[in-house]
Amino acid sequence: MMEMYYLSFVDENKPEGERWIGGCYCYGPDPVANAWEAGCNPGGEVMIVGPIEGFSVKDGFMNILLDEDGINNAVVLH
């Protein structure tokens, strides 16, 4: 199984408090390229977390740009 990563995107040109523009869960080995290919990379700066373990992502929440509610509702803990 491929390793899973969480990507968080910020736009430093936005006002403080509005810089976070979303996040997504993608598989490796190159999660940034996968995010571009899937269309869930909105640009800006990216922070990559992973590979991550201990939870899975529900159907419909992988490889899409998510807001805070989506990020919080996407995971299933093991």
N, CA, C and O atoms as a Tripos MOL2 file, in Angstrom:
@<TRIPOS>MOLECULE
protein
  312   311    78     0     0
PROTEIN
NO_CHARGES

@<TRIPOS>ATOM
      1 N           0.8410   -1.1840    0.0000 N.3       1 MET1
      2 CA          0.0000    0.0000    0.0000 C.3       1 MET1
      3 C           0.8880    1.2510    0.0000 C.2       1 MET1
      4 O           1.9160    1.2920    0.6760 O.2       1 MET1
      5 N           0.4840    2.2540   -0.7560 N.am      2 MET2
      6 CA          1.2530    3.4950   -0.8050 C.3       2 MET2
      7 C           1.1140    4.2680    0.4960 C.2       2 MET2
      8 O           0.1040    4.1650    1.1930 O.2       2 MET2
      9 N           2.1350    5.0350    0.8070 N.am      3 GLU3
     10 CA          2.1090    5.8570    2.0070 C.3       3 GLU3
     11 C           1.2060    7.0690    1.7860 C.2       3 GLU3
     12 O           1.1420    7.6160    0.6850 O.2       3 GLU3
     13 N           0.5090    7.4800    2.8460 N.am      4 MET4
     14 CA         -0.4020    8.6060    2.7770 C.3       4 MET4
     15 C           0.2410    9.8350    3.4140 C.2       4 MET4
     16 O           0.9780    9.7330    4.3950 O.2       4 MET4
     17 N          -0.0540   11.0000    2.8340 N.am      5 TYR5
     18 CA          0.4780   12.2670    3.3090 C.3       5 TYR5
     19 C          -0.6550   13.2850    3.4510 C.2       5 TYR5
     20 O          -1.6780   13.2020    2.7720 O.2       5 TYR5
     21 N          -0.4440   14.2360    4.3440 N.am      6 TYR6
     22 CA         -1.3430   15.3830    4.4670 C.3       6 TYR6
     23 C          -0.5890   16.6040    3.9600 C.2       6 TYR6
     24 O           0.5520   16.8390    4.3600 O.2       6 TYR6
     25 N          -1.2110   17.3760    3.0920 N.am      7 LEU7
     26 CA         -0.6190   18.6040    2.5600 C.3       7 LEU7
     27 C          -1.4690   19.7820    3.0200 C.2       7 LEU7
     28 O          -2.6940   19.7560    2.9000 O.2       7 LEU7
     29 N          -0.8200   20.8030    3.5410 N.am      8 SER8
     30 CA         -1.4860   22.0110    4.0040 C.3       8 SER8
     31 C          -0.9740   23.1920    3.1860 C.2       8 SER8
     32 O           0.2350   23.3570    3.0200 O.2       8 SER8
     33 N          -1.8900   24.0120    2.6770 N.am      9 PHE9
     34 CA         -1.5280   25.1020    1.7730 C.3       9 PHE9
     35 C          -1.8170   26.4590    2.4030 C.2       9 PHE9
     36 O          -2.8680   26.6610    3.0110 O.2       9 PHE9
     37 N          -0.8710   27.3880    2.2530 N.am     10 VAL10
     38 CA         -1.0540   28.7600    2.7250 C.3      10 VAL10
     39 C          -0.6840   29.7340    1.6150 C.2      10 VAL10
     40 O           0.1470   29.4430    0.7550 O.2      10 VAL10
     41 N          -1.3240   30.8980    1.6610 N.am     11 ASP11
     42 CA         -1.0260   31.9840    0.7440 C.3      11 ASP11
     43 C          -0.5220   33.1480    1.5820 C.2      11 ASP11
     44 O          -1.3100   33.8390    2.2270 O.2      11 ASP11
     45 N           0.7760   33.3650    1.5770 N.am     12 GLU12
     46 CA          1.4040   34.4120    2.3930 C.3      12 GLU12
     47 C           0.9750   35.8190    1.9750 C.2      12 GLU12
     48 O           1.2140   36.7710    2.7180 O.2      12 GLU12
     49 N           0.3520   35.9740    0.8140 N.am     13 ASN13
     50 CA         -0.0990   37.2820    0.3580 C.3      13 ASN13
     51 C          -1.4440   37.6820    0.9340 C.2      13 ASN13
     52 O          -1.8570   38.8330    0.7940 O.2      13 ASN13
     53 N          -2.1340   36.7560    1.5780 N.am     14 LYS14
     54 CA         -3.4220   37.0540    2.1980 C.3      14 LYS14
     55 C          -3.1950   37.6540    3.5820 C.2      14 LYS14
     56 O          -2.1200   37.4900    4.1590 O.2      14 LYS14
     57 N          -4.1970   38.3450    4.1170 N.am     15 PRO15
     58 CA         -4.0670   38.9210    5.4620 C.3      15 PRO15
     59 C          -3.8980   37.8280    6.5220 C.2      15 PRO15
     60 O          -4.3710   36.7050    6.3500 O.2      15 PRO15
     61 N          -3.2280   38.1680    7.6020 N.am     16 GLU16
     62 CA         -3.0450   37.2260    8.7020 C.3      16 GLU16
     63 C          -4.4130   36.7390    9.1630 C.2      16 GLU16
     64 O          -5.3560   37.5250    9.2620 O.2      16 GLU16
     65 N          -4.5180   35.4590    9.4420 N.am     17 GLY17
     66 CA         -5.7790   34.8550    9.8390 C.3      17 GLY17
     67 C          -6.5640   34.2990    8.6620 C.2      17 GLY17
     68 O          -7.5370   33.5720    8.8600 O.2      17 GLY17
     69 N          -6.1600   34.6260    7.4450 N.am     18 GLU18
     70 CA         -6.8310   34.1440    6.2360 C.3      18 GLU18
     71 C          -5.8580   33.4240    5.3070 C.2      18 GLU18
     72 O          -6.2030   33.1300    4.1630 O.2      18 GLU18
     73 N          -4.6660   33.1420    5.7770 N.am     19 ARG19
     74 CA         -3.6140   32.5890    4.9090 C.3      19 ARG19
     75 C          -3.7850   31.1180    4.5870 C.2      19 ARG19
     76 O          -3.3640   30.6660    3.5220 O.2      19 ARG19
     77 N          -4.3970   30.3580    5.4930 N.am     20 TRP20
     78 CA         -4.5870   28.9320    5.2210 C.3      20 TRP20
     79 C          -5.6630   28.8040    4.1580 C.2      20 TRP20
     80 O          -6.7710   29.3120    4.3340 O.2      20 TRP20
     81 N          -5.3510   28.1250    3.0440 N.am     21 ILE21
     82 CA         -6.2990   28.0310    1.9370 C.3      21 ILE21
     83 C          -6.8020   26.6050    1.7040 C.2      21 ILE21
     84 O          -7.5280   26.3540    0.7420 O.2      21 ILE21
     85 N          -6.4230   25.6820    2.5690 N.am     22 GLY22
     86 CA         -6.9600   24.3340    2.4920 C.3      22 GLY22
     87 C          -5.9010   23.2760    2.6810 C.2      22 GLY22
     88 O          -4.7100   23.5640    2.7980 O.2      22 GLY22
     89 N          -6.3640   22.0520    2.7060 N.am     23 GLY23
     90 CA         -5.4800   20.9090    2.8560 C.3      23 GLY23
     91 C          -6.0240   19.7330    2.0790 C.2      23 GLY23
     92 O          -7.1830   19.7310    1.6640 O.2      23 GLY23
     93 N          -5.1840   18.7350    1.8840 N.am     24 CYS24
     94 CA         -5.6410   17.5240    1.2050 C.3      24 CYS24
     95 C          -4.8080   16.3390    1.6590 C.2      24 CYS24
     96 O          -3.6790   16.4820    2.1280 O.2      24 CYS24
     97 N          -5.3990   15.1730    1.5060 N.am     25 TYR25
     98 CA         -4.7190   13.9130    1.7510 C.3      25 TYR25
     99 C          -4.3820   13.3060    0.3980 C.2      25 TYR25
    100 O          -5.2510   13.1840   -0.4650 O.2      25 TYR25
    101 N          -3.1250   12.9270    0.2120 N.am     26 CYS26
    102 CA         -2.6570   12.3310   -1.0440 C.3      26 CYS26
    103 C          -1.7130   11.1780   -0.7340 C.2      26 CYS26
    104 O          -1.1480   11.0900    0.3560 O.2      26 CYS26
    105 N          -1.5570   10.3060   -1.7080 N.am     27 TYR27
    106 CA         -0.6100    9.2090   -1.5870 C.3      27 TYR27
    107 C           0.7360    9.5960   -2.1770 C.2      27 TYR27
    108 O           0.8160   10.4750   -3.0360 O.2      27 TYR27
    109 N           1.8060    8.9300   -1.7090 N.am     28 GLY28
    110 CA          3.1440    9.1290   -2.2160 C.3      28 GLY28
    111 C           3.3840    8.2650   -3.4200 C.2      28 GLY28
    112 O           2.4410    7.6300   -3.8920 O.2      28 GLY28
    113 N           4.5730    8.1990   -3.9450 N.am     29 PRO29
    114 CA          5.8150    8.6820   -3.3540 C.3      29 PRO29
    115 C           6.0460   10.1790   -3.5450 C.2      29 PRO29
    116 O           6.9270   10.7410   -2.8930 O.2      29 PRO29
    117 N           5.2930   10.8390   -4.4110 N.am     30 ASP30
    118 CA          5.4420   12.2880   -4.6170 C.3      30 ASP30
    119 C           4.0820   12.9380   -4.3980 C.2      30 ASP30
    120 O           3.3540   13.1870   -5.3590 O.2      30 ASP30
    121 N           3.7280   13.2190   -3.1310 N.am     31 PRO31
    122 CA          2.3810   13.7170   -2.8520 C.3      31 PRO31
    123 C           2.0790   15.0790   -3.4810 C.2      31 PRO31
    124 O           0.9260   15.3550   -3.8100 O.2      31 PRO31
    125 N           3.0860   15.9320   -3.6530 N.am     32 VAL32
    126 CA          2.8390   17.2390   -4.2750 C.3      32 VAL32
    127 C           2.4620   17.0550   -5.7380 C.2      32 VAL32
    128 O           1.5160   17.6820   -6.2150 O.2      32 VAL32
    129 N           3.1830   16.2100   -6.4500 N.am     33 ALA33
    130 CA          2.8370   15.9340   -7.8450 C.3      33 ALA33
    131 C           1.4580   15.2940   -7.9370 C.2      33 ALA33
    132 O           0.6840   15.6100   -8.8410 O.2      33 ALA33
    133 N           1.1500   14.3990   -7.0100 N.am     34 ASN34
    134 CA         -0.1720   13.7690   -7.0050 C.3      34 ASN34
    135 C          -1.2700   14.7980   -6.7560 C.2      34 ASN34
    136 O          -2.3420   14.7200   -7.3560 O.2      34 ASN34
    137 N          -1.0070   15.7680   -5.8690 N.am     35 ALA35
    138 CA         -1.9900   16.8200   -5.5910 C.3      35 ALA35
    139 C          -2.2220   17.6840   -6.8240 C.2      35 ALA35
    140 O          -3.3610   18.0470   -7.1210 O.2      35 ALA35
    141 N          -1.1480   18.0180   -7.5470 N.am     36 TRP36
    142 CA         -1.2960   18.7850   -8.7940 C.3      36 TRP36
    143 C          -2.1200   17.9990   -9.7960 C.2      36 TRP36
    144 O          -3.0450   18.5310  -10.4110 O.2      36 TRP36
    145 N          -1.7760   16.7220   -9.9560 N.am     37 GLU37
    146 CA         -2.4650   15.8770  -10.9330 C.3      37 GLU37
    147 C          -3.9500   15.7260  -10.5900 C.2      37 GLU37
    148 O          -4.7980   15.7160  -11.4830 O.2      37 GLU37
    149 N          -4.2580   15.6100   -9.3040 N.am     38 ALA38
    150 CA         -5.6460   15.4360   -8.8720 C.3      38 ALA38
    151 C          -6.4260   16.7540   -8.8750 C.2      38 ALA38
    152 O          -7.6530   16.7510   -8.7810 O.2      38 ALA38
    153 N          -5.7150   17.8740   -8.9820 N.am     39 GLY39
    154 CA         -6.3790   19.1740   -8.9930 C.3      39 GLY39
    155 C          -6.7090   19.7130   -7.6160 C.2      39 GLY39
    156 O          -7.5440   20.6090   -7.4870 O.2      39 GLY39
    157 N          -6.0640   19.1800   -6.5770 N.am     40 CYS40
    158 CA         -6.3530   19.6530   -5.2250 C.3      40 CYS40
    159 C          -5.2470   20.5350   -4.6590 C.2      40 CYS40
    160 O          -5.2560   20.8360   -3.4650 O.2      40 CYS40
    161 N          -4.2970   20.9550   -5.4870 N.am     41 ASN41
    162 CA         -3.2400   21.8680   -5.0450 C.3      41 ASN41
    163 C          -3.6210   23.2710   -5.5150 C.2      41 ASN41
    164 O          -3.5630   23.5570   -6.7110 O.2      41 ASN41
    165 N          -4.0150   24.1620   -4.5740 N.am     42 PRO42
    166 CA         -4.4480   25.5000   -4.9620 C.3      42 PRO42
    167 C          -3.3020   26.4830   -5.1770 C.2      42 PRO42
    168 O          -3.5340   27.6520   -5.4850 O.2      42 PRO42
    169 N          -2.0660   26.0130   -5.0160 N.am     43 GLY43
    170 CA         -0.9110   26.9020   -5.1180 C.3      43 GLY43
    171 C          -0.5100   27.3910   -3.7420 C.2      43 GLY43
    172 O          -0.9490   26.8470   -2.7290 O.2      43 GLY43
    173 N           0.3110   28.4010   -3.7070 N.am     44 GLY44
    174 CA          0.8230   28.8960   -2.4370 C.3      44 GLY44
    175 C           1.9290   28.0010   -1.9160 C.2      44 GLY44
    176 O           2.4760   27.1700   -2.6390 O.2      44 GLY44
    177 N           2.2420   28.1900   -0.6520 N.am     45 GLU45
    178 CA          3.2640   27.3580   -0.0170 C.3      45 GLU45
    179 C           2.6180   26.1020    0.5340 C.2      45 GLU45
    180 O           1.4570   26.1150    0.9420 O.2      45 GLU45
    181 N           3.3820   25.0100    0.5420 N.am     46 VAL46
    182 CA          2.8380   23.7420    1.0130 C.3      46 VAL46
    183 C           3.7020   23.1820    2.1270 C.2      46 VAL46
    184 O           4.9300   23.2520    2.0780 O.2      46 VAL46
    185 N           3.0340   22.6210    3.1430 N.am     47 MET47
    186 CA          3.6980   21.8740    4.2000 C.3      47 MET47
    187 C           3.2270   20.4320    4.0510 C.2      47 MET47
    188 O           2.0300   20.1610    3.9560 O.2      47 MET47
    189 N           4.1820   19.5200    4.0320 N.am     48 ILE48
    190 CA          3.8680   18.1100    3.8660 C.3      48 ILE48
    191 C           4.0810   17.4010    5.1940 C.2      48 ILE48
    192 O           5.1340   17.5400    5.8170 O.2      48 ILE48
    193 N           3.0800   16.6410    5.6260 N.am     49 VAL49
    194 CA          3.1690   15.8440    6.8460 C.3      49 VAL49
    195 C           3.0500   14.3800    6.4470 C.2      49 VAL49
    196 O           2.0980   13.9770    5.7790 O.2      49 VAL49
    197 N           4.0300   13.5980    6.8650 N.am     50 GLY50
    198 CA          3.9240   12.1860    6.5790 C.3      50 GLY50
    199 C           5.2360   11.5680    6.1960 C.2      50 GLY50
    200 O           6.2710   12.2330    6.1540 O.2      50 GLY50
    201 N           5.1810   10.3040    5.9200 N.am     51 PRO51
    202 CA          3.9600    9.5250    5.8000 C.3      51 PRO51
    203 C           3.2340    9.3970    7.1360 C.2      51 PRO51
    204 O           3.8560    9.3270    8.1960 O.2      51 PRO51
    205 N           1.9090    9.3690    7.0610 N.am     52 ILE52
    206 CA          1.1010    9.3060    8.2700 C.3      52 ILE52
    207 C           0.4800    7.9250    8.4120 C.2      52 ILE52
    208 O           0.1710    7.2510    7.4290 O.2      52 ILE52
    209 N           0.3100    7.5290    9.6610 N.am     53 GLU53
    210 CA         -0.2450    6.2180    9.9800 C.3      53 GLU53
    211 C          -1.2330    6.3790   11.1230 C.2      53 GLU53
    212 O          -1.2750    7.4270   11.7670 O.2      53 GLU53
    213 N          -2.0190    5.3590   11.3740 N.am     54 GLY54
    214 CA         -2.9180    5.3520   12.5120 C.3      54 GLY54
    215 C          -4.3380    5.7780   12.1850 C.2      54 GLY54
    216 O          -5.2190    5.7130   13.0420 O.2      54 GLY54
    217 N          -4.5670    6.2120   10.9540 N.am     55 PHE55
    218 CA         -5.9220    6.5030   10.5230 C.3      55 PHE55
    219 C          -6.0210    6.3580    9.0150 C.2      55 PHE55
    220 O          -5.0150    6.3480    8.3050 O.2      55 PHE55
    221 N          -7.2310    6.2480    8.5520 N.am     56 SER56
    222 CA         -7.4780    6.2090    7.1120 C.3      56 SER56
    223 C          -8.4180    7.3570    6.7630 C.2      56 SER56
    224 O          -8.9940    7.9950    7.6440 O.2      56 SER56
    225 N          -8.5630    7.6090    5.4750 N.am     57 VAL57
    226 CA         -9.4020    8.6950    4.9880 C.3      57 VAL57
    227 C         -10.6570    8.0820    4.3710 C.2      57 VAL57
    228 O         -10.5850    7.1440    3.5780 O.2      57 VAL57
    229 N         -11.8010    8.6330    4.7510 N.am     58 LYS58
    230 CA        -13.0840    8.1470    4.2390 C.3      58 LYS58
    231 C         -13.1710    8.3280    2.7240 C.2      58 LYS58
    232 O         -12.5090    9.1880    2.1440 O.2      58 LYS58
    233 N         -14.0030    7.4980    2.1030 N.am     59 ASP59
    234 CA        -14.2670    7.6240    0.6720 C.3      59 ASP59
    235 C         -14.7760    9.0280    0.3660 C.2      59 ASP59
    236 O         -15.6050    9.5750    1.0930 O.2      59 ASP59
    237 N         -14.2720    9.5930   -0.7080 N.am     60 GLY60
    238 CA        -14.7030   10.9160   -1.1390 C.3      60 GLY60
    239 C         -13.8950   12.0690   -0.5710 C.2      60 GLY60
    240 O         -14.1160   13.2210   -0.9450 O.2      60 GLY60
    241 N         -12.9510   11.7750    0.3350 N.am     61 PHE61
    242 CA        -12.1530   12.8310    0.9480 C.3      61 PHE61
    243 C         -10.6910   12.8090    0.5170 C.2      61 PHE61
    244 O          -9.9160   13.6650    0.9440 O.2      61 PHE61
    245 N         -10.3010   11.8600   -0.3090 N.am     62 MET62
    246 CA         -8.9180   11.7360   -0.7430 C.3      62 MET62
    247 C          -8.7310   12.5020   -2.0450 C.2      62 MET62
    248 O          -9.5950   12.4750   -2.9220 O.2      62 MET62
    249 N          -7.5950   13.1860   -2.1630 N.am     63 ASN63
    250 CA         -7.2200   13.8920   -3.3920 C.3      63 ASN63
    251 C          -8.1840   15.0070   -3.7730 C.2      63 ASN63
    252 O          -8.3820   15.2760   -4.9580 O.2      63 ASN63
    253 N          -8.7910   15.6630   -2.7740 N.am     64 ILE64
    254 CA         -9.5990   16.8530   -3.0260 C.3      64 ILE64
    255 C          -9.1900   17.9210   -2.0230 C.2      64 ILE64
    256 O          -8.7560   17.6030   -0.9150 O.2      64 ILE64
    257 N          -9.3270   19.1820   -2.4060 N.am     65 LEU65
    258 CA         -9.0110   20.2760   -1.4930 C.3      65 LEU65
    259 C         -10.1070   20.3610   -0.4500 C.2      65 LEU65
    260 O         -11.2890   20.4460   -0.7830 O.2      65 LEU65
    261 N          -9.7100   20.3380    0.8120 N.am     66 LEU66
    262 CA        -10.6520   20.3230    1.9210 C.3      66 LEU66
    263 C         -10.5190   21.5880    2.7640 C.2      66 LEU66
    264 O          -9.4270   22.1350    2.9230 O.2      66 LEU66
    265 N         -11.6510   22.0400    3.3010 N.am     67 ASP67
    266 CA        -11.6330   23.1180    4.2820 C.3      67 ASP67
    267 C         -11.4620   22.4890    5.6690 C.2      67 ASP67
    268 O         -11.2610   21.2780    5.7710 O.2      67 ASP67
    269 N         -11.5380   23.2820    6.7240 N.am     68 GLU68
    270 CA        -11.3000   22.7680    8.0730 C.3      68 GLU68
    271 C         -12.2910   21.6790    8.4540 C.2      68 GLU68
    272 O         -11.8990   20.6700    9.0400 O.2      68 GLU68
    273 N         -13.5670   21.8630    8.1320 N.am     69 ASP69
    274 CA        -14.5590   20.8300    8.4350 C.3      69 ASP69
    275 C         -14.2590   19.5440    7.6790 C.2      69 ASP69
    276 O         -14.3760   18.4520    8.2340 O.2      69 ASP69
    277 N         -13.8750   19.6710    6.4190 N.am     70 GLY70
    278 CA        -13.5380   18.4940    5.6220 C.3      70 GLY70
    279 C         -12.3560   17.7370    6.1900 C.2      70 GLY70
    280 O         -12.3690   16.5080    6.2660 O.2      70 GLY70
    281 N         -11.3240   18.4840    6.5930 N.am     71 ILE71
    282 CA        -10.1460   17.8520    7.2000 C.3      71 ILE71
    283 C         -10.5430   17.0890    8.4510 C.2      71 ILE71
    284 O         -10.1160   15.9520    8.6530 O.2      71 ILE71
    285 N         -11.3650   17.7150    9.2970 N.am     72 ASN72
    286 CA        -11.7570   17.0970   10.5600 C.3      72 ASN72
    287 C         -12.7000   15.9000   10.3790 C.2      72 ASN72
    288 O         -12.7120   14.9900   11.2090 O.2      72 ASN72
    289 N         -13.4850   15.9000    9.3050 N.am     73 ASN73
    290 CA        -14.4560   14.8240    9.0760 C.3      73 ASN73
    291 C         -13.9250   13.7300    8.1580 C.2      73 ASN73
    292 O         -14.6000   12.7220    7.9550 O.2      73 ASN73
    293 N         -12.7550   13.9030    7.6120 N.am     74 ALA74
    294 CA        -12.2300   12.9620    6.6150 C.3      74 ALA74
    295 C         -11.6310   11.7030    7.2020 C.2      74 ALA74
    296 O         -11.5280   10.6930    6.5060 O.2      74 ALA74
    297 N         -11.2350   11.7350    8.4530 N.am     75 VAL75
    298 CA        -10.4330   10.6340    8.9740 C.3      75 VAL75
    299 C         -11.2320    9.6310    9.7970 C.2      75 VAL75
    300 O         -12.2410    9.9580   10.4230 O.2      75 VAL75
    301 N         -10.7360    8.3960    9.7680 N.am     76 VAL76
    302 CA        -11.2390    7.3180   10.5900 C.3      76 VAL76
    303 C         -10.0530    6.8030   11.3940 C.2      76 VAL76
    304 O          -9.0840    6.2990   10.8250 O.2      76 VAL76
    305 N         -10.1290    6.9280   12.7100 N.am     77 LEU77
    306 CA         -9.0300    6.4640   13.5660 C.3      77 LEU77
    307 C          -9.0310    4.9520   13.6560 C.2      77 LEU77
    308 O         -10.0830    4.3130   13.6380 O.2      77 LEU77
    309 N          -7.8220    4.3820   13.7540 N.am     78 HIS78
    310 CA         -7.6920    2.9180   13.8990 C.3      78 HIS78
    311 C          -7.3530    2.5700   15.3140 C.2      78 HIS78
    312 O          -7.2010    1.3930   15.6410 O.2      78 HIS78
@<TRIPOS>BOND
     1     1     2 1
     2     2     3 1
     3     3     4 2
     4     3     5 am
     5     5     6 1
     6     6     7 1
     7     7     8 2
     8     7     9 am
     9     9    10 1
    10    10    11 1
    11    11    12 2
    12    11    13 am
    13    13    14 1
    14    14    15 1
    15    15    16 2
    16    15    17 am
    17    17    18 1
    18    18    19 1
    19    19    20 2
    20    19    21 am
    21    21    22 1
    22    22    23 1
    23    23    24 2
    24    23    25 am
    25    25    26 1
    26    26    27 1
    27    27    28 2
    28    27    29 am
    29    29    30 1
    30    30    31 1
    31    31    32 2
    32    31    33 am
    33    33    34 1
    34    34    35 1
    35    35    36 2
    36    35    37 am
    37    37    38 1
    38    38    39 1
    39    39    40 2
    40    39    41 am
    41    41    42 1
    42    42    43 1
    43    43    44 2
    44    43    45 am
    45    45    46 1
    46    46    47 1
    47    47    48 2
    48    47    49 am
    49    49    50 1
    50    50    51 1
    51    51    52 2
    52    51    53 am
    53    53    54 1
    54    54    55 1
    55    55    56 2
    56    55    57 am
    57    57    58 1
    58    58    59 1
    59    59    60 2
    60    59    61 am
    61    61    62 1
    62    62    63 1
    63    63    64 2
    64    63    65 am
    65    65    66 1
    66    66    67 1
    67    67    68 2
    68    67    69 am
    69    69    70 1
    70    70    71 1
    71    71    72 2
    72    71    73 am
    73    73    74 1
    74    74    75 1
    75    75    76 2
    76    75    77 am
    77    77    78 1
    78    78    79 1
    79    79    80 2
    80    79    81 am
    81    81    82 1
    82    82    83 1
    83    83    84 2
    84    83    85 am
    85    85    86 1
    86    86    87 1
    87    87    88 2
    88    87    89 am
    89    89    90 1
    90    90    91 1
    91    91    92 2
    92    91    93 am
    93    93    94 1
    94    94    95 1
    95    95    96 2
    96    95    97 am
    97    97    98 1
    98    98    99 1
    99    99   100 2
   100    99   101 am
   101   101   102 1
   102   102   103 1
   103   103   104 2
   104   103   105 am
   105   105   106 1
   106   106   107 1
   107   107   108 2
   108   107   109 am
   109   109   110 1
   110   110   111 1
   111   111   112 2
   112   111   113 am
   113   113   114 1
   114   114   115 1
   115   115   116 2
   116   115   117 am
   117   117   118 1
   118   118   119 1
   119   119   120 2
   120   119   121 am
   121   121   122 1
   122   122   123 1
   123   123   124 2
   124   123   125 am
   125   125   126 1
   126   126   127 1
   127   127   128 2
   128   127   129 am
   129   129   130 1
   130   130   131 1
   131   131   132 2
   132   131   133 am
   133   133   134 1
   134   134   135 1
   135   135   136 2
   136   135   137 am
   137   137   138 1
   138   138   139 1
   139   139   140 2
   140   139   141 am
   141   141   142 1
   142   142   143 1
   143   143   144 2
   144   143   145 am
   145   145   146 1
   146   146   147 1
   147   147   148 2
   148   147   149 am
   149   149   150 1
   150   150   151 1
   151   151   152 2
   152   151   153 am
   153   153   154 1
   154   154   155 1
   155   155   156 2
   156   155   157 am
   157   157   158 1
   158   158   159 1
   159   159   160 2
   160   159   161 am
   161   161   162 1
   162   162   163 1
   163   163   164 2
   164   163   165 am
   165   165   166 1
   166   166   167 1
   167   167   168 2
   168   167   169 am
   169   169   170 1
   170   170   171 1
   171   171   172 2
   172   171   173 am
   173   173   174 1
   174   174   175 1
   175   175   176 2
   176   175   177 am
   177   177   178 1
   178   178   179 1
   179   179   180 2
   180   179   181 am
   181   181   182 1
   182   182   183 1
   183   183   184 2
   184   183   185 am
   185   185   186 1
   186   186   187 1
   187   187   188 2
   188   187   189 am
   189   189   190 1
   190   190   191 1
   191   191   192 2
   192   191   193 am
   193   193   194 1
   194   194   195 1
   195   195   196 2
   196   195   197 am
   197   197   198 1
   198   198   199 1
   199   199   200 2
   200   199   201 am
   201   201   202 1
   202   202   203 1
   203   203   204 2
   204   203   205 am
   205   205   206 1
   206   206   207 1
   207   207   208 2
   208   207   209 am
   209   209   210 1
   210   210   211 1
   211   211   212 2
   212   211   213 am
   213   213   214 1
   214   214   215 1
   215   215   216 2
   216   215   217 am
   217   217   218 1
   218   218   219 1
   219   219   220 2
   220   219   221 am
   221   221   222 1
   222   222   223 1
   223   223   224 2
   224   223   225 am
   225   225   226 1
   226   226   227 1
   227   227   228 2
   228   227   229 am
   229   229   230 1
   230   230   231 1
   231   231   232 2
   232   231   233 am
   233   233   234 1
   234   234   235 1
   235   235   236 2
   236   235   237 am
   237   237   238 1
   238   238   239 1
   239   239   240 2
   240   239   241 am
   241   241   242 1
   242   242   243 1
   243   243   244 2
   244   243   245 am
   245   245   246 1
   246   246   247 1
   247   247   248 2
   248   247   249 am
   249   249   250 1
   250   250   251 1
   251   251   252 2
   252   251   253 am
   253   253   254 1
   254   254   255 1
   255   255   256 2
   256   255   257 am
   257   257   258 1
   258   258   259 1
   259   259   260 2
   260   259   261 am
   261   261   262 1
   262   262   263 1
   263   263   264 2
   264   263   265 am
   265   265   266 1
   266   266   267 1
   267   267   268 2
   268   267   269 am
   269   269   270 1
   270   270   271 1
   271   271   272 2
   272   271   273 am
   273   273   274 1
   274   274   275 1
   275   275   276 2
   276   275   277 am
   277   277   278 1
   278   278   279 1
   279   279   280 2
   280   279   281 am
   281   281   282 1
   282   282   283 1
   283   283   284 2
   284   283   285 am
   285   285   286 1
   286   286   287 1
   287   287   288 2
   288   287   289 am
   289   289   290 1
   290   290   291 1
   291   291   292 2
   292   291   293 am
   293   293   294 1
   294   294   295 1
   295   295   296 2
   296   295   297 am
   297   297   298 1
   298   298   299 1
   299   299   300 2
   300   299   301 am
   301   301   302 1
   302   302   303 1
   303   303   304 2
   304   303   305 am
   305   305   306 1
   306   306   307 1
   307   307   308 2
   308   307   309 am
   309   309   310 1
   310   310   311 1
   311   311   312 2
@<TRIPOS>SUBSTRUCTURE
     1 MET1         2 RESIDUE 1 A MET
     2 MET2         6 RESIDUE 1 A MET
     3 GLU3        10 RESIDUE 1 A GLU
     4 MET4        14 RESIDUE 1 A MET
     5 TYR5        18 RESIDUE 1 A TYR
     6 TYR6        22 RESIDUE 1 A TYR
     7 LEU7        26 RESIDUE 1 A LEU
     8 SER8        30 RESIDUE 1 A SER
     9 PHE9        34 RESIDUE 1 A PHE
    10 VAL10       38 RESIDUE 1 A VAL
    11 ASP11       42 RESIDUE 1 A ASP
    12 GLU12       46 RESIDUE 1 A GLU
    13 ASN13       50 RESIDUE 1 A ASN
    14 LYS14       54 RESIDUE 1 A LYS
    15 PRO15       58 RESIDUE 1 A PRO
    16 GLU16       62 RESIDUE 1 A GLU
    17 GLY17       66 RESIDUE 1 A GLY
    18 GLU18       70 RESIDUE 1 A GLU
    19 ARG19       74 RESIDUE 1 A ARG
    20 TRP20       78 RESIDUE 1 A TRP
    21 ILE21       82 RESIDUE 1 A ILE
    22 GLY22       86 RESIDUE 1 A GLY
    23 GLY23       90 RESIDUE 1 A GLY
    24 CYS24       94 RESIDUE 1 A CYS
    25 TYR25       98 RESIDUE 1 A TYR
    26 CYS26      102 RESIDUE 1 A CYS
    27 TYR27      106 RESIDUE 1 A TYR
    28 GLY28      110 RESIDUE 1 A GLY
    29 PRO29      114 RESIDUE 1 A PRO
    30 ASP30      118 RESIDUE 1 A ASP
    31 PRO31      122 RESIDUE 1 A PRO
    32 VAL32      126 RESIDUE 1 A VAL
    33 ALA33      130 RESIDUE 1 A ALA
    34 ASN34      134 RESIDUE 1 A ASN
    35 ALA35      138 RESIDUE 1 A ALA
    36 TRP36      142 RESIDUE 1 A TRP
    37 GLU37      146 RESIDUE 1 A GLU
    38 ALA38      150 RESIDUE 1 A ALA
    39 GLY39      154 RESIDUE 1 A GLY
    40 CYS40      158 RESIDUE 1 A CYS
    41 ASN41      162 RESIDUE 1 A ASN
    42 PRO42      166 RESIDUE 1 A PRO
    43 GLY43      170 RESIDUE 1 A GLY
    44 GLY44      174 RESIDUE 1 A GLY
    45 GLU45      178 RESIDUE 1 A GLU
    46 VAL46      182 RESIDUE 1 A VAL
    47 MET47      186 RESIDUE 1 A MET
    48 ILE48      190 RESIDUE 1 A ILE
    49 VAL49      194 RESIDUE 1 A VAL
    50 GLY50      198 RESIDUE 1 A GLY
    51 PRO51      202 RESIDUE 1 A PRO
    52 ILE52      206 RESIDUE 1 A ILE
    53 GLU53      210 RESIDUE 1 A GLU
    54 GLY54      214 RESIDUE 1 A GLY
    55 PHE55      218 RESIDUE 1 A PHE
    56 SER56      222 RESIDUE 1 A SER
    57 VAL57      226 RESIDUE 1 A VAL
    58 LYS58      230 RESIDUE 1 A LYS
    59 ASP59      234 RESIDUE 1 A ASP
    60 GLY60      238 RESIDUE 1 A GLY
    61 PHE61      242 RESIDUE 1 A PHE
    62 MET62      246 RESIDUE 1 A MET
    63 ASN63      250 RESIDUE 1 A ASN
    64 ILE64      254 RESIDUE 1 A ILE
    65 LEU65      258 RESIDUE 1 A LEU
    66 LEU66      262 RESIDUE 1 A LEU
    67 ASP67      266 RESIDUE 1 A ASP
    68 GLU68      270 RESIDUE 1 A GLU
    69 ASP69      274 RESIDUE 1 A ASP
    70 GLY70      278 RESIDUE 1 A GLY
    71 ILE71      282 RESIDUE 1 A ILE
    72 ASN72      286 RESIDUE 1 A ASN
    73 ASN73      290 RESIDUE 1 A ASN
    74 ALA74      294 RESIDUE 1 A ALA
    75 VAL75      298 RESIDUE 1 A VAL
    76 VAL76      302 RESIDUE 1 A VAL
    77 LEU77      306 RESIDUE 1 A LEU
    78 HIS78      310 RESIDUE 1 A HIS
